[in-house]
Structures are given as C-alpha cells and as structure tokens.
Amino acid sequence: MYRNAILLLHGFNSAQGAKKEAISQWLQRKHLDHSFGLIAPELPISPTKAISDIEDILKLVQGKLYVIGTSLGGFYANYIRAKYPDIKCAVHAINPSWEPSKTLQRVANTEVTNYKTGAISFFSESYITDLAEMENELQKGLKNYTGTAYYLHIGIQDELLAFDSLFEFLKQHNISHQKYEYPTNHRFEMMPEMLEVFEAKMLD
C-alpha cells in the first residue's frame, strides 16, 4: 500500500526510462522520496489489460495520487480520471494521445518492436476497437468533469501527434484545464522544466 504516490504511465510500445529516472531523482532532491512512492509499471500492449493493471494500482493508494502520463499513457491517465471522478488525483498529461484508435491504425495487425526493450508484440486490430470504445467513454466522462487538477504539457515541436482536436473539445465543453507549452518534440526531453510546474501545482 502507498500513503501517497506518483503513478507514471509510459507511451505506446515503450517502457520506463529517462522520465522515471528524472522523477526519482527529483523526489530524492526534494526529500519527498519517503513521502511519495513512485509507481512506474511496464504496461502491456493490450489497452484493456493496461487499464486493468492501472486499476489494480489505484487500489493500493490511500492518500494523494498524481498521475503523469506520456503519449498513450497520457490518454490512459485522462481516461482513468474521467472514469473514476471520485478518485482524488491530479493528472499531468505529457503530449497526450487523444484519438489513439486513429493514430495507431497504421500498426494494426502488425508485429511491433518495443522502442526500449526490443520485445516483439502483435498489435491486434481488436486493440483499435478497444481504444475507440475508451475514447467514447473518456469524452463522455470529461463532459461531466468538475475537477481542476488537469494539466497538459505540450511539446510544440511534436512530430507525431496533433492536439487541435483535444483543445477544441476542452473548449467546447468548458472543461477546466491548464496548458503548458515547451520547445521540445514528442520525446519531451524537458522533464526538469515540467517538474517545476508539477511541484508548483502540488503546493496549490
């Protein structure tokens, strides 16, 4: 069990790496490593299994929960927050995917090699269907979203994802959020700057 926790969710077909290390070092530097557990799971490629793993983790956190999700992990973070509005957590989504059923269609029914581990997995067409269903649930949930702890960290040089549809949706439905922009790409190599914002919002 964790009294307080930071949950880090990595992107599609990836694994934990530099961002986990940056957060771990930040926790130590700020003397928060005894107050917050860092939970950084290796998520399965199946979206439904990934969400199931995340749901199991949520049951282990008793106090404050901060979710940091990158790319597809950012989509999962937003999905969890929308699905479980009673869970008191803050979401920090980094270059979040908004419609992964569209952006990942290019790899449907193919073998994909994990960017970091080299492991090979089969990305089934059924996963696209699962993601589309999650997108519908996410959007329905966000329309009723009343929390304010919803932060979006956007690399303005992102070469893989566009965020126009996401921000159009948030504006259209008047969903509370705060956006921060960084001069970086999809890999988002500006964690120190992001963590400055993260720390400031912890103190709000």
SULWO-V552999 format. One record per residue. OMEGA is omega as a letter, one per 30 degrees, with the letter a starting at -180 (NA if undefined). Layout:
omega: [OMEGA:OMEGA]
This chain:
omega: [l:l:l:a:l:l:a:a:a:a:a:l:a:l:l:a:a:a:l:a:l:l:l:l:l:l:l:a:a:l:l:a:l:a:a:l:l:a:a:a:l:a:l:a:l:a:a:l:l:l:l:l:l:l:l:l:a:a:a:a:a:a:a:l:l:a:l:a:l:l:l:l:l:l:l:l:l:l:l:a:l:a:a:a:a:l:a:a:l:l:l:a:a:a:a:l:a:l:a:l:l:a:l:l:a:a:l:l:l:l:a:l:a:a:a:a:a:l:a:l:l:a:a:l:l:l:l:l:l:a:l:l:l:l:l:l:a:a:l:a:a:l:l:a:a:a:a:a:a:a:a:a:a:l:a:l:a:a:a:a:l:a:a:a:l:a:l:l:a:l:a:a:l:a:a:l:l:a:l:a:a:l:a:a:a:l:l:a:l:a:l:l:l:a:l:l:l:a:l:a:l:a:l:NA]
